[in-house]
């Protein structure tokens, strides 16, 4: 996907959680475009988390500066935001399985973090636009919800109304955070808010911190967990490089408004497996068949997926309308096969499969 958007010489931009899987690609694209980037991370002194940003920043026209900031620290983002025109707020905890304390580990950092970042934007006169990294999980809670919408696919008018702190707490945290962001955007008139709502992000990472859920799915497929059959589950996939481009455009296109579903294609686990088999051969135990819903429900807890989640997602089609992002932001999405193959190859190279 090429960027046709032209930009004037500019103020720095802020990326929160700049070391993350998605944000690292965004930082790279911004630096390539000549932006000076302020990136917040939790610990600038931790090379395991920030070391890859050295390579991301090397020989780029823009300059990268790192700042320490925690989502739970009310005043933590002011210094990094000073002088910035665009704020990309990507930082949020992403834990889908084995959540120990949903309120403390997910909801509080996501919601309070969004409040803290937007309050900092209210205190920073240079800020004109905030791009929020939301998710499709703020659009829907479970695939079963689609039936209740009366539509044949989810679009930007839909909101997740079925998740709560016990059922799909990550989805709940993203929904509350996005709702709060729209509320706070309406409470002032200096900056405007643009939300991007990516699906399951796949594709190569620039650091070691590739998306936990994407990696788990790929490893389960490659390591033979589903060798005797996979549940009938669908994933709405988008490439990490396209998500970065979507953010960039959401930040730079003056007319950009509202939410943007970033999804390329929805594929079932079996379809993902068949793409992997056609590229990597029969040497890996990729599944060839689906298991019944009854078996899928029995096996779910072993994959640390609660039965209630399996019940409302296995066997239900998951469909998204990505037309608004394509029209309004001009994004073209890579085929999911490219993201899947590139991602799996990286896991092989890293010895994770
Ligand atoms: P990631 O690599 O885990 O990045 C998450 C970022 O948030 C990291 O920089 C992390 O910092 C930061 N963070 C978490 N808790 C924090 C806290 N208390 N204070 C400060 N920073 C904190 O995951 P990602 O996939 O890039 O996710 C980035 C954004 O995309 C998130 O908002 C996520 O909800 C959204 N998203 C992701 C996907 C996906 O499939 N990956 C799909 C849709 C939306 P540390 O490195 O210090 O932990």
Boltz pocket constraint, residues with backbone or C-beta under 6 A from the ligand:
constraints:
  - pocket:
      binder: B
      contacts: [[A, 16], [A, 17], [A, 18], [A, 19], [A, 20], [A, 21], [A, 22], [A, 23], [A, 40], [A, 41], [A, 42], [A, 43], [A, 49], [A, 69], [A, 70], [A, 71], [A, 72], [A, 89], [A, 90], [A, 91], [A, 92], [A, 93], [A, 94], [A, 109], [A, 133], [A, 134], [A, 135], [A, 136], [A, 174], [A, 197], [A, 198], [A, 199], [A, 200], [A, 201], [A, 202], [A, 209], [A, 210], [A, 211], [A, 212], [A, 213], [A, 214]]
      max_distance: 6.0
